[in-house]
């Protein structure tokens, strides 16, 4: 599961608005909708956001695992 709370904090710290991402940096409104709904975006878009905001991917998205994924990860780790 994707969580973009850190993106909103980073944008606020950098003074970058959703409007500017869409209208000045050509981030699509569909991508912004995906972000608002904690859905996936491409790695290319993640890279572009990092360039725009001068930050790391961890300043934009956090990946969390549900219970089923945690069990799978533990099985793989063994």
mmCIF file of the N, C-alpha and C atoms, coordinates in Angstrom:
data_MODEL
# 
_entry.id   MODEL 
# 
loop_
_atom_site.group_PDB 
_atom_site.id 
_atom_site.type_symbol 
_atom_site.label_atom_id 
_atom_site.label_alt_id 
_atom_site.label_comp_id 
_atom_site.label_asym_id 
_atom_site.label_entity_id 
_atom_site.label_seq_id 
_atom_site.pdbx_PDB_ins_code 
_atom_site.Cartn_x 
_atom_site.Cartn_y 
_atom_site.Cartn_z 
_atom_site.occupancy 
_atom_site.B_iso_or_equiv 
_atom_site.pdbx_formal_charge 
_atom_site.auth_seq_id 
_atom_site.auth_comp_id 
_atom_site.auth_asym_id 
_atom_site.auth_atom_id 
_atom_site.pdbx_PDB_model_num 
ATOM 1   N N  . UNK A 1 1  ? 0.842  -1.168  0.000   1.00 0.00 ? 1  UNK A N  1 
ATOM 2   C CA . UNK A 1 1  ? 0.000  0.000   0.000   1.00 0.00 ? 1  UNK A CA 1 
ATOM 3   C C  . UNK A 1 1  ? 0.895  1.241   0.000   1.00 0.00 ? 1  UNK A C  1 
ATOM 4   N N  . UNK A 1 2  ? 0.480  2.231   -0.726  1.00 0.00 ? 2  UNK A N  1 
ATOM 5   C CA . UNK A 1 2  ? 1.258  3.457   -0.842  1.00 0.00 ? 2  UNK A CA 1 
ATOM 6   C C  . UNK A 1 2  ? 0.646  4.537   0.042   1.00 0.00 ? 2  UNK A C  1 
ATOM 7   N N  . UNK A 1 3  ? 1.505  5.329   0.658   1.00 0.00 ? 3  UNK A N  1 
ATOM 8   C CA . UNK A 1 3  ? 1.053  6.440   1.492   1.00 0.00 ? 3  UNK A CA 1 
ATOM 9   C C  . UNK A 1 3  ? 1.868  7.665   1.084   1.00 0.00 ? 3  UNK A C  1 
ATOM 10  N N  . UNK A 1 4  ? 1.177  8.701   0.637   1.00 0.00 ? 4  UNK A N  1 
ATOM 11  C CA . UNK A 1 4  ? 1.848  9.902   0.140   1.00 0.00 ? 4  UNK A CA 1 
ATOM 12  C C  . UNK A 1 4  ? 1.797  11.074  1.122   1.00 0.00 ? 4  UNK A C  1 
ATOM 13  N N  . UNK A 1 5  ? 1.538  10.806  2.401   1.00 0.00 ? 5  UNK A N  1 
ATOM 14  C CA . UNK A 1 5  ? 1.497  11.895  3.381   1.00 0.00 ? 5  UNK A CA 1 
ATOM 15  C C  . UNK A 1 5  ? 2.797  12.695  3.379   1.00 0.00 ? 5  UNK A C  1 
ATOM 16  N N  . UNK A 1 6  ? 3.910  12.007  3.194   1.00 0.00 ? 6  UNK A N  1 
ATOM 17  C CA . UNK A 1 6  ? 5.203  12.704  3.199   1.00 0.00 ? 6  UNK A CA 1 
ATOM 18  C C  . UNK A 1 6  ? 5.325  13.644  1.988   1.00 0.00 ? 6  UNK A C  1 
ATOM 19  N N  . UNK A 1 7  ? 4.669  13.318  0.869   1.00 0.00 ? 7  UNK A N  1 
ATOM 20  C CA . UNK A 1 7  ? 4.686  14.216  -0.289  1.00 0.00 ? 7  UNK A CA 1 
ATOM 21  C C  . UNK A 1 7  ? 4.031  15.541  0.070   1.00 0.00 ? 7  UNK A C  1 
ATOM 22  N N  . UNK A 1 8  ? 2.871  15.481  0.712   1.00 0.00 ? 8  UNK A N  1 
ATOM 23  C CA . UNK A 1 8  ? 2.156  16.721  1.053   1.00 0.00 ? 8  UNK A CA 1 
ATOM 24  C C  . UNK A 1 8  ? 2.996  17.573  2.003   1.00 0.00 ? 8  UNK A C  1 
ATOM 25  N N  . UNK A 1 9  ? 3.683  16.938  2.947   1.00 0.00 ? 9  UNK A N  1 
ATOM 26  C CA . UNK A 1 9  ? 4.569  17.685  3.867   1.00 0.00 ? 9  UNK A CA 1 
ATOM 27  C C  . UNK A 1 9  ? 5.734  18.307  3.101   1.00 0.00 ? 9  UNK A C  1 
ATOM 28  N N  . UNK A 1 10 ? 6.352  17.524  2.218   1.00 0.00 ? 10 UNK A N  1 
ATOM 29  C CA . UNK A 1 10 ? 7.492  18.020  1.443   1.00 0.00 ? 10 UNK A CA 1 
ATOM 30  C C  . UNK A 1 10 ? 7.067  19.171  0.550   1.00 0.00 ? 10 UNK A C  1 
ATOM 31  N N  . UNK A 1 11 ? 5.906  19.042  -0.098  1.00 0.00 ? 11 UNK A N  1 
ATOM 32  C CA . UNK A 1 11 ? 5.400  20.135  -0.945  1.00 0.00 ? 11 UNK A CA 1 
ATOM 33  C C  . UNK A 1 11 ? 5.204  21.402  -0.121  1.00 0.00 ? 11 UNK A C  1 
ATOM 34  N N  . UNK A 1 12 ? 4.611  21.268  1.058   1.00 0.00 ? 12 UNK A N  1 
ATOM 35  C CA . UNK A 1 12 ? 4.379  22.435  1.918   1.00 0.00 ? 12 UNK A CA 1 
ATOM 36  C C  . UNK A 1 12 ? 5.702  23.085  2.317   1.00 0.00 ? 12 UNK A C  1 
ATOM 37  N N  . UNK A 1 13 ? 6.672  22.259  2.709   1.00 0.00 ? 13 UNK A N  1 
ATOM 38  C CA . UNK A 1 13 ? 7.989  22.780  3.097   1.00 0.00 ? 13 UNK A CA 1 
ATOM 39  C C  . UNK A 1 13 ? 8.660  23.529  1.948   1.00 0.00 ? 13 UNK A C  1 
ATOM 40  N N  . UNK A 1 14 ? 8.470  23.040  0.721   1.00 0.00 ? 14 UNK A N  1 
ATOM 41  C CA . UNK A 1 14 ? 9.124  23.632  -0.449  1.00 0.00 ? 14 UNK A CA 1 
ATOM 42  C C  . UNK A 1 14 ? 8.276  24.724  -1.109  1.00 0.00 ? 14 UNK A C  1 
ATOM 43  N N  . UNK A 1 15 ? 7.050  24.923  -0.634  1.00 0.00 ? 15 UNK A N  1 
ATOM 44  C CA . UNK A 1 15 ? 6.180  25.935  -1.215  1.00 0.00 ? 15 UNK A CA 1 
ATOM 45  C C  . UNK A 1 15 ? 5.673  25.563  -2.602  1.00 0.00 ? 15 UNK A C  1 
ATOM 46  N N  . UNK A 1 16 ? 5.517  24.271  -2.853  1.00 0.00 ? 16 UNK A N  1 
ATOM 47  C CA . UNK A 1 16 ? 5.043  23.789  -4.150  1.00 0.00 ? 16 UNK A CA 1 
ATOM 48  C C  . UNK A 1 16 ? 3.593  23.339  -3.984  1.00 0.00 ? 16 UNK A C  1 
ATOM 49  N N  . UNK A 1 17 ? 2.729  23.804  -4.862  1.00 0.00 ? 17 UNK A N  1 
ATOM 50  C CA . UNK A 1 17 ? 1.313  23.458  -4.788  1.00 0.00 ? 17 UNK A CA 1 
ATOM 51  C C  . UNK A 1 17 ? 0.958  22.395  -5.824  1.00 0.00 ? 17 UNK A C  1 
ATOM 52  N N  . UNK A 1 18 ? -0.182 21.778  -5.612  1.00 0.00 ? 18 UNK A N  1 
ATOM 53  C CA . UNK A 1 18 ? -0.709 20.836  -6.602  1.00 0.00 ? 18 UNK A CA 1 
ATOM 54  C C  . UNK A 1 18 ? -0.911 21.553  -7.930  1.00 0.00 ? 18 UNK A C  1 
ATOM 55  N N  . UNK A 1 19 ? -1.417 22.778  -7.868  1.00 0.00 ? 19 UNK A N  1 
ATOM 56  C CA . UNK A 1 19 ? -1.622 23.580  -9.074  1.00 0.00 ? 19 UNK A CA 1 
ATOM 57  C C  . UNK A 1 19 ? -0.324 23.713  -9.867  1.00 0.00 ? 19 UNK A C  1 
ATOM 58  N N  . UNK A 1 20 ? 0.773  24.020  -9.183  1.00 0.00 ? 20 UNK A N  1 
ATOM 59  C CA . UNK A 1 20 ? 2.043  24.191  -9.893  1.00 0.00 ? 20 UNK A CA 1 
ATOM 60  C C  . UNK A 1 20 ? 2.554  22.872  -10.461 1.00 0.00 ? 20 UNK A C  1 
ATOM 61  N N  . UNK A 1 21 ? 2.344  21.765  -9.743  1.00 0.00 ? 21 UNK A N  1 
ATOM 62  C CA . UNK A 1 21 ? 2.766  20.471  -10.286 1.00 0.00 ? 21 UNK A CA 1 
ATOM 63  C C  . UNK A 1 21 ? 2.043  20.173  -11.593 1.00 0.00 ? 21 UNK A C  1 
ATOM 64  N N  . UNK A 1 22 ? 0.746  20.454  -11.631 1.00 0.00 ? 22 UNK A N  1 
ATOM 65  C CA . UNK A 1 22 ? -0.053 20.161  -12.820 1.00 0.00 ? 22 UNK A CA 1 
ATOM 66  C C  . UNK A 1 22 ? 0.222  21.167  -13.930 1.00 0.00 ? 22 UNK A C  1 
ATOM 67  N N  . UNK A 1 23 ? 0.211  22.449  -13.596 1.00 0.00 ? 23 UNK A N  1 
ATOM 68  C CA . UNK A 1 23 ? 0.254  23.491  -14.627 1.00 0.00 ? 23 UNK A CA 1 
ATOM 69  C C  . UNK A 1 23 ? 1.647  23.977  -15.010 1.00 0.00 ? 23 UNK A C  1 
ATOM 70  N N  . UNK A 1 24 ? 2.615  23.836  -14.121 1.00 0.00 ? 24 UNK A N  1 
ATOM 71  C CA . UNK A 1 24 ? 3.959  24.314  -14.437 1.00 0.00 ? 24 UNK A CA 1 
ATOM 72  C C  . UNK A 1 24 ? 4.944  23.174  -14.703 1.00 0.00 ? 24 UNK A C  1 
ATOM 73  N N  . UNK A 1 25 ? 4.703  22.031  -14.056 1.00 0.00 ? 25 UNK A N  1 
ATOM 74  C CA . UNK A 1 25 ? 5.634  20.910  -14.195 1.00 0.00 ? 25 UNK A CA 1 
ATOM 75  C C  . UNK A 1 25 ? 5.050  19.745  -14.987 1.00 0.00 ? 25 UNK A C  1 
ATOM 76  N N  . UNK A 1 26 ? 3.829  19.911  -15.480 1.00 0.00 ? 26 UNK A N  1 
ATOM 77  C CA . UNK A 1 26 ? 3.167  18.916  -16.335 1.00 0.00 ? 26 UNK A CA 1 
ATOM 78  C C  . UNK A 1 26 ? 2.995  17.543  -15.689 1.00 0.00 ? 26 UNK A C  1 
ATOM 79  N N  . UNK A 1 27 ? 2.764  17.516  -14.393 1.00 0.00 ? 27 UNK A N  1 
ATOM 80  C CA . UNK A 1 27 ? 2.348  16.280  -13.737 1.00 0.00 ? 27 UNK A CA 1 
ATOM 81  C C  . UNK A 1 27 ? 0.850  16.153  -14.015 1.00 0.00 ? 27 UNK A C  1 
ATOM 82  N N  . UNK A 1 28 ? 0.425  15.041  -14.571 1.00 0.00 ? 28 UNK A N  1 
ATOM 83  C CA . UNK A 1 28 ? -0.973 14.939  -15.009 1.00 0.00 ? 28 UNK A CA 1 
ATOM 84  C C  . UNK A 1 28 ? -1.946 14.952  -13.830 1.00 0.00 ? 28 UNK A C  1 
ATOM 85  N N  . UNK A 1 29 ? -3.144 15.430  -14.112 1.00 0.00 ? 29 UNK A N  1 
ATOM 86  C CA . UNK A 1 29 ? -4.184 15.435  -13.078 1.00 0.00 ? 29 UNK A CA 1 
ATOM 87  C C  . UNK A 1 29 ? -4.550 13.999  -12.702 1.00 0.00 ? 29 UNK A C  1 
ATOM 88  N N  . UNK A 1 30 ? -4.427 13.066  -13.638 1.00 0.00 ? 30 UNK A N  1 
ATOM 89  C CA . UNK A 1 30 ? -4.669 11.651  -13.337 1.00 0.00 ? 30 UNK A CA 1 
ATOM 90  C C  . UNK A 1 30 ? -3.642 11.148  -12.309 1.00 0.00 ? 30 UNK A C  1 
ATOM 91  N N  . UNK A 1 31 ? -2.404 11.521  -12.486 1.00 0.00 ? 31 UNK A N  1 
ATOM 92  C CA . UNK A 1 31 ? -1.361 11.136  -11.519 1.00 0.00 ? 31 UNK A CA 1 
ATOM 93  C C  . UNK A 1 31 ? -1.663 11.728  -10.160 1.00 0.00 ? 31 UNK A C  1 
ATOM 94  N N  . UNK A 1 32 ? -2.074 12.997  -10.138 1.00 0.00 ? 32 UNK A N  1 
ATOM 95  C CA . UNK A 1 32 ? -2.396 13.632  -8.858  1.00 0.00 ? 32 UNK A CA 1 
ATOM 96  C C  . UNK A 1 32 ? -3.584 12.937  -8.201  1.00 0.00 ? 32 UNK A C  1 
ATOM 97  N N  . UNK A 1 33 ? -4.524 12.478  -8.992  1.00 0.00 ? 33 UNK A N  1 
ATOM 98  C CA . UNK A 1 33 ? -5.659 11.717  -8.455  1.00 0.00 ? 33 UNK A CA 1 
ATOM 99  C C  . UNK A 1 33 ? -5.170 10.403  -7.847  1.00 0.00 ? 33 UNK A C  1 
ATOM 100 N N  . UNK A 1 34 ? -4.257 9.723   -8.539  1.00 0.00 ? 34 UNK A N  1 
ATOM 101 C CA . UNK A 1 34 ? -3.677 8.492   -7.986  1.00 0.00 ? 34 UNK A CA 1 
ATOM 102 C C  . UNK A 1 34 ? -3.003 8.771   -6.649  1.00 0.00 ? 34 UNK A C  1 
ATOM 103 N N  . UNK A 1 35 ? -2.279 9.853   -6.563  1.00 0.00 ? 35 UNK A N  1 
ATOM 104 C CA . UNK A 1 35 ? -1.586 10.210  -5.328  1.00 0.00 ? 35 UNK A CA 1 
ATOM 105 C C  . UNK A 1 35 ? -2.600 10.498  -4.223  1.00 0.00 ? 35 UNK A C  1 
ATOM 106 N N  . UNK A 1 36 ? -3.623 11.282  -4.544  1.00 0.00 ? 36 UNK A N  1 
ATOM 107 C CA . UNK A 1 36 ? -4.647 11.613  -3.542  1.00 0.00 ? 36 UNK A CA 1 
ATOM 108 C C  . UNK A 1 36 ? -5.343 10.358  -3.002  1.00 0.00 ? 36 UNK A C  1 
ATOM 109 N N  . UNK A 1 37 ? -5.448 9.330   -3.837  1.00 0.00 ? 37 UNK A N  1 
ATOM 110 C CA . UNK A 1 37 ? -6.122 8.095   -3.436  1.00 0.00 ? 37 UNK A CA 1 
ATOM 111 C C  . UNK A 1 37 ? -5.136 7.000   -3.022  1.00 0.00 ? 37 UNK A C  1 
ATOM 112 N N  . UNK A 1 38 ? -3.887 7.385   -2.788  1.00 0.00 ? 38 UNK A N  1 
ATOM 113 C CA . UNK A 1 38 ? -2.838 6.444   -2.357  1.00 0.00 ? 38 UNK A CA 1 
ATOM 114 C C  . UNK A 1 38 ? -2.711 5.246   -3.292  1.00 0.00 ? 38 UNK A C  1 
ATOM 115 N N  . UNK A 1 39 ? -2.768 5.518   -4.578  1.00 0.00 ? 39 UNK A N  1 
ATOM 116 C CA . UNK A 1 39 ? -2.581 4.487   -5.593  1.00 0.00 ? 39 UNK A CA 1 
ATOM 117 C C  . UNK A 1 39 ? -1.185 4.613   -6.193  1.00 0.00 ? 39 UNK A C  1 
ATOM 118 N N  . UNK A 1 40 ? -0.822 3.677   -7.040  1.00 0.00 ? 40 UNK A N  1 
ATOM 119 C CA . UNK A 1 40 ? 0.546  3.669   -7.560  1.00 0.00 ? 40 UNK A CA 1 
ATOM 120 C C  . UNK A 1 40 ? 0.773  4.751   -8.623  1.00 0.00 ? 40 UNK A C  1 
ATOM 121 N N  . UNK A 1 41 ? 2.027  5.144   -8.725  1.00 0.00 ? 41 UNK A N  1 
ATOM 122 C CA . UNK A 1 41 ? 2.501  6.024   -9.791  1.00 0.00 ? 41 UNK A CA 1 
ATOM 123 C C  . UNK A 1 41 ? 3.736  5.366   -10.385 1.00 0.00 ? 41 UNK A C  1 
ATOM 124 N N  . UNK A 1 42 ? 4.148  5.826   -11.549 1.00 0.00 ? 42 UNK A N  1 
ATOM 125 C CA . UNK A 1 42 ? 5.328  5.221   -12.171 1.00 0.00 ? 42 UNK A CA 1 
ATOM 126 C C  . UNK A 1 42 ? 6.600  5.680   -11.470 1.00 0.00 ? 42 UNK A C  1 
ATOM 127 N N  . UNK A 1 43 ? 7.632  4.892   -11.627 1.00 0.00 ? 43 UNK A N  1 
ATOM 128 C CA . UNK A 1 43 ? 8.939  5.270   -11.082 1.00 0.00 ? 43 UNK A CA 1 
ATOM 129 C C  . UNK A 1 43 ? 9.432  6.538   -11.784 1.00 0.00 ? 43 UNK A C  1 
ATOM 130 N N  . UNK A 1 44 ? 9.124  6.676   -13.053 1.00 0.00 ? 44 UNK A N  1 
ATOM 131 C CA . UNK A 1 44 ? 9.498  7.890   -13.787 1.00 0.00 ? 44 UNK A CA 1 
ATOM 132 C C  . UNK A 1 44 ? 8.856  9.120   -13.156 1.00 0.00 ? 44 UNK A C  1 
ATOM 133 N N  . UNK A 1 45 ? 7.589  9.020   -12.786 1.00 0.00 ? 45 UNK A N  1 
ATOM 134 C CA . UNK A 1 45 ? 6.913  10.141  -12.131 1.00 0.00 ? 45 UNK A CA 1 
ATOM 135 C C  . UNK A 1 45 ? 7.517  10.411  -10.766 1.00 0.00 ? 45 UNK A C  1 
ATOM 136 N N  . UNK A 1 46 ? 7.819  9.346   -10.032 1.00 0.00 ? 46 UNK A N  1 
ATOM 137 C CA . UNK A 1 46 ? 8.466  9.505   -8.733  1.00 0.00 ? 46 UNK A CA 1 
ATOM 138 C C  . UNK A 1 46 ? 9.795  10.239  -8.900  1.00 0.00 ? 46 UNK A C  1 
ATOM 139 N N  . UNK A 1 47 ? 10.552 9.870   -9.910  1.00 0.00 ? 47 UNK A N  1 
ATOM 140 C CA . UNK A 1 47 ? 11.824 10.530  -10.191 1.00 0.00 ? 47 UNK A CA 1 
ATOM 141 C C  . UNK A 1 47 ? 11.618 12.007  -10.509 1.00 0.00 ? 47 UNK A C  1 
ATOM 142 N N  . UNK A 1 48 ? 10.622 12.312  -11.341 1.00 0.00 ? 48 UNK A N  1 
ATOM 143 C CA . UNK A 1 48 ? 10.330 13.706  -11.697 1.00 0.00 ? 48 UNK A CA 1 
ATOM 144 C C  . UNK A 1 48 ? 9.939  14.516  -10.461 1.00 0.00 ? 48 UNK A C  1 
ATOM 145 N N  . UNK A 1 49 ? 9.121  13.927  -9.589  1.00 0.00 ? 49 UNK A N  1 
ATOM 146 C CA . UNK A 1 49 ? 8.741  14.622  -8.363  1.00 0.00 ? 49 UNK A CA 1 
ATOM 147 C C  . UNK A 1 49 ? 9.968  14.883  -7.486  1.00 0.00 ? 49 UNK A C  1 
ATOM 148 N N  . UNK A 1 50 ? 10.866 13.897  -7.410  1.00 0.00 ? 50 UNK A N  1 
ATOM 149 C CA . UNK A 1 50 ? 12.111 14.093  -6.650  1.00 0.00 ? 50 UNK A CA 1 
ATOM 150 C C  . UNK A 1 50 ? 12.934 15.238  -7.230  1.00 0.00 ? 50 UNK A C  1 
ATOM 151 N N  . UNK A 1 51 ? 13.006 15.323  -8.549  1.00 0.00 ? 51 UNK A N  1 
ATOM 152 C CA . UNK A 1 51 ? 13.740 16.421  -9.186  1.00 0.00 ? 51 UNK A CA 1 
ATOM 153 C C  . UNK A 1 51 ? 13.084 17.761  -8.888  1.00 0.00 ? 51 UNK A C  1 
ATOM 154 N N  . UNK A 1 52 ? 11.775 17.832  -9.039  1.00 0.00 ? 52 UNK A N  1 
ATOM 155 C CA . UNK A 1 52 ? 11.039 19.082  -8.816  1.00 0.00 ? 52 UNK A CA 1 
ATOM 156 C C  . UNK A 1 52 ? 11.203 19.554  -7.384  1.00 0.00 ? 52 UNK A C  1 
ATOM 157 N N  . UNK A 1 53 ? 11.087 18.624  -6.436  1.00 0.00 ? 53 UNK A N  1 
ATOM 158 C CA . UNK A 1 53 ? 11.110 18.978  -5.020  1.00 0.00 ? 53 UNK A CA 1 
ATOM 159 C C  . UNK A 1 53 ? 12.500 18.897  -4.393  1.00 0.00 ? 53 UNK A C  1 
ATOM 160 N N  . UNK A 1 54 ? 13.495 18.479  -5.191  1.00 0.00 ? 54 UNK A N  1 
ATOM 161 C CA . UNK A 1 54 ? 14.874 18.316  -4.687  1.00 0.00 ? 54 UNK A CA 1 
ATOM 162 C C  . UNK A 1 54 ? 14.885 17.479  -3.409  1.00 0.00 ? 54 UNK A C  1 
ATOM 163 N N  . UNK A 1 55 ? 14.393 16.238  -3.553  1.00 0.00 ? 55 UNK A N  1 
ATOM 164 C CA . UNK A 1 55 ? 14.286 15.372  -2.388  1.00 0.00 ? 55 UNK A CA 1 
ATOM 165 C C  . UNK A 1 55 ? 14.491 13.917  -2.801  1.00 0.00 ? 55 UNK A C  1 
ATOM 166 N N  . UNK A 1 56 ? 14.393 13.041  -1.842  1.00 0.00 ? 56 UNK A N  1 
ATOM 167 C CA . UNK A 1 56 ? 14.506 11.605  -2.062  1.00 0.00 ? 56 UNK A CA 1 
ATOM 168 C C  . UNK A 1 56 ? 13.112 10.981  -2.147  1.00 0.00 ? 56 UNK A C  1 
ATOM 169 N N  . UNK A 1 57 ? 13.037 9.774   -2.694  1.00 0.00 ? 57 UNK A N  1 
ATOM 170 C CA . UNK A 1 57 ? 11.755 9.076   -2.823  1.00 0.00 ? 57 UNK A CA 1 
ATOM 171 C C  . UNK A 1 57 ? 11.064 8.921   -1.466  1.00 0.00 ? 57 UNK A C  1 
ATOM 172 N N  . UNK A 1 58 ? 11.840 8.724   -0.413  1.00 0.00 ? 58 UNK A N  1 
ATOM 173 C CA . UNK A 1 58 ? 11.257 8.571   0.924   1.00 0.00 ? 58 UNK A CA 1 
ATOM 174 C C  . UNK A 1 58 ? 10.584 9.852   1.409   1.00 0.00 ? 58 UNK A C  1 
ATOM 175 N N  . UNK A 1 59 ? 10.891 10.992  0.778   1.00 0.00 ? 59 UNK A N  1 
ATOM 176 C CA . UNK A 1 59 ? 10.225 12.253  1.101   1.00 0.00 ? 59 UNK A CA 1 
ATOM 177 C C  . UNK A 1 59 ? 8.910  12.393  0.352   1.00 0.00 ? 59 UNK A C  1 
ATOM 178 N N  . UNK A 1 60 ? 8.575  11.388  -0.458  1.00 0.00 ? 60 UNK A N  1 
ATOM 179 C CA . UNK A 1 60 ? 7.363  11.438  -1.272  1.00 0.00 ? 60 UNK A CA 1 
ATOM 180 C C  . UNK A 1 60 ? 6.405  10.306  -0.931  1.00 0.00 ? 60 UNK A C  1 
ATOM 181 N N  . UNK A 1 61 ? 6.915  9.091   -0.815  1.00 0.00 ? 61 UNK A N  1 
ATOM 182 C CA . UNK A 1 61 ? 6.026  7.943   -0.625  1.00 0.00 ? 61 UNK A CA 1 
ATOM 183 C C  . UNK A 1 61 ? 6.579  6.989   0.421   1.00 0.00 ? 61 UNK A C  1 
ATOM 184 N N  . UNK A 1 62 ? 5.663  6.399   1.162   1.00 0.00 ? 62 UNK A N  1 
ATOM 185 C CA . UNK A 1 62 ? 6.001  5.336   2.101   1.00 0.00 ? 62 UNK A CA 1 
ATOM 186 C C  . UNK A 1 62 ? 5.216  4.106   1.654   1.00 0.00 ? 62 UNK A C  1 
ATOM 187 N N  . UNK A 1 63 ? 5.866  2.982   1.618   1.00 0.00 ? 63 UNK A N  1 
ATOM 188 C CA . UNK A 1 63 ? 5.204  1.740   1.244   1.00 0.00 ? 63 UNK A CA 1 
ATOM 189 C C  . UNK A 1 63 ? 4.979  0.935   2.517   1.00 0.00 ? 63 UNK A C  1 
ATOM 190 N N  . UNK A 1 64 ? 3.725  0.600   2.745   1.00 0.00 ? 64 UNK A N  1 
ATOM 191 C CA . UNK A 1 64 ? 3.373  -0.199  3.912   1.00 0.00 ? 64 UNK A CA 1 
ATOM 192 C C  . UNK A 1 64 ? 2.788  -1.525  3.435   1.00 0.00 ? 64 UNK A C  1 
ATOM 193 N N  . UNK A 1 65 ? 2.815  -2.509  4.306   1.00 0.00 ? 65 UNK A N  1 
ATOM 194 C CA . UNK A 1 65 ? 2.355  -3.840  3.956   1.00 0.00 ? 65 UNK A CA 1 
ATOM 195 C C  . UNK A 1 65 ? 1.153  -4.223  4.799   1.00 0.00 ? 65 UNK A C  1 
ATOM 196 N N  . UNK A 1 66 ? 0.164  -4.845  4.153   1.00 0.00 ? 66 UNK A N  1 
ATOM 197 C CA . UNK A 1 66 ? -0.964 -5.358  4.919   1.00 0.00 ? 66 UNK A CA 1 
ATOM 198 C C  . UNK A 1 66 ? -0.547 -6.686  5.548   1.00 0.00 ? 66 UNK A C  1 
ATOM 199 N N  . UNK A 1 67 ? -1.453 -7.272  6.339   1.00 0.00 ? 67 UNK A N  1 
ATOM 200 C CA . UNK A 1 67 ? -1.111 -8.505  7.056   1.00 0.00 ? 67 UNK A CA 1 
ATOM 201 C C  . UNK A 1 67 ? -0.668 -9.632  6.128   1.00 0.00 ? 67 UNK A C  1 
ATOM 202 N N  . UNK A 1 68 ? -1.389 -9.803  5.033   1.00 0.00 ? 68 UNK A N  1 
ATOM 203 C CA . UNK A 1 68 ? -1.075 -10.879 4.082   1.00 0.00 ? 68 UNK A CA 1 
ATOM 204 C C  . UNK A 1 68 ? 0.319  -10.683 3.486   1.00 0.00 ? 68 UNK A C  1 
ATOM 205 N N  . UNK A 1 69 ? 0.655  -9.455  3.157   1.00 0.00 ? 69 UNK A N  1 
ATOM 206 C CA . UNK A 1 69 ? 1.980  -9.169  2.607   1.00 0.00 ? 69 UNK A CA 1 
ATOM 207 C C  . UNK A 1 69 ? 3.066  -9.380  3.651   1.00 0.00 ? 69 UNK A C  1 
ATOM 208 N N  . UNK A 1 70 ? 2.784  -9.044  4.902   1.00 0.00 ? 70 UNK A N  1 
ATOM 209 C CA . UNK A 1 70 ? 3.750  -9.255  5.979   1.00 0.00 ? 70 UNK A CA 1 
ATOM 210 C C  . UNK A 1 70 ? 4.062  -10.740 6.128   1.00 0.00 ? 70 UNK A C  1 
ATOM 211 N N  . UNK A 1 71 ? 3.035  -11.591 6.086   1.00 0.00 ? 71 UNK A N  1 
ATOM 212 C CA . UNK A 1 71 ? 3.229  -13.035 6.200   1.00 0.00 ? 71 UNK A CA 1 
ATOM 213 C C  . UNK A 1 71 ? 4.068  -13.534 5.033   1.00 0.00 ? 71 UNK A C  1 
ATOM 214 N N  . UNK A 1 72 ? 3.746  -13.087 3.828   1.00 0.00 ? 72 UNK A N  1 
ATOM 215 C CA . UNK A 1 72 ? 4.500  -13.482 2.641   1.00 0.00 ? 72 UNK A CA 1 
ATOM 216 C C  . UNK A 1 72 ? 5.963  -13.063 2.768   1.00 0.00 ? 72 UNK A C  1 
ATOM 217 N N  . UNK A 1 73 ? 6.196  -11.827 3.228   1.00 0.00 ? 73 UNK A N  1 
ATOM 218 C CA . UNK A 1 73 ? 7.558  -11.333 3.383   1.00 0.00 ? 73 UNK A CA 1 
ATOM 219 C C  . UNK A 1 73 ? 8.335  -12.183 4.390   1.00 0.00 ? 73 UNK A C  1 
ATOM 220 N N  . UNK A 1 74 ? 7.696  -12.527 5.497   1.00 0.00 ? 74 UNK A N  1 
ATOM 221 C CA . UNK A 1 74 ? 8.361  -13.350 6.502   1.00 0.00 ? 74 UNK A CA 1 
ATOM 222 C C  . UNK A 1 74 ? 8.719  -14.722 5.945   1.00 0.00 ? 74 UNK A C  1 
ATOM 223 N N  . UNK A 1 75 ? 7.826  -15.289 5.113   1.00 0.00 ? 75 UNK A N  1 
ATOM 224 C CA . UNK A 1 75 ? 8.108  -16.594 4.494   1.00 0.00 ? 75 UNK A CA 1 
ATOM 225 C C  . UNK A 1 75 ? 9.292  -16.493 3.535   1.00 0.00 ? 75 UNK A C  1 
ATOM 226 N N  . UNK A 1 76 ? 9.346  -15.428 2.784   1.00 0.00 ? 76 UNK A N  1 
ATOM 227 C CA . UNK A 1 76 ? 10.435 -15.228 1.825   1.00 0.00 ? 76 UNK A CA 1 
ATOM 228 C C  . UNK A 1 76 ? 11.755 -15.020 2.560   1.00 0.00 ? 76 UNK A C  1 
ATOM 229 N N  . UNK A 1 77 ? 11.702 -14.291 3.655   1.00 0.00 ? 77 UNK A N  1 
ATOM 230 C CA . UNK A 1 77 ? 12.887 -13.955 4.419   1.00 0.00 ? 77 UNK A CA 1 
ATOM 231 C C  . UNK A 1 77 ? 13.560 -15.202 5.018   1.00 0.00 ? 77 UNK A C  1 
ATOM 232 N N  . UNK A 1 78 ? 12.781 -16.223 5.297   1.00 0.00 ? 78 UNK A N  1 
ATOM 233 C CA . UNK A 1 78 ? 13.341 -17.453 5.902   1.00 0.00 ? 78 UNK A CA 1 
ATOM 234 C C  . UNK A 1 78 ? 14.150 -18.192 4.952   1.00 0.00 ? 78 UNK A C  1 
# 
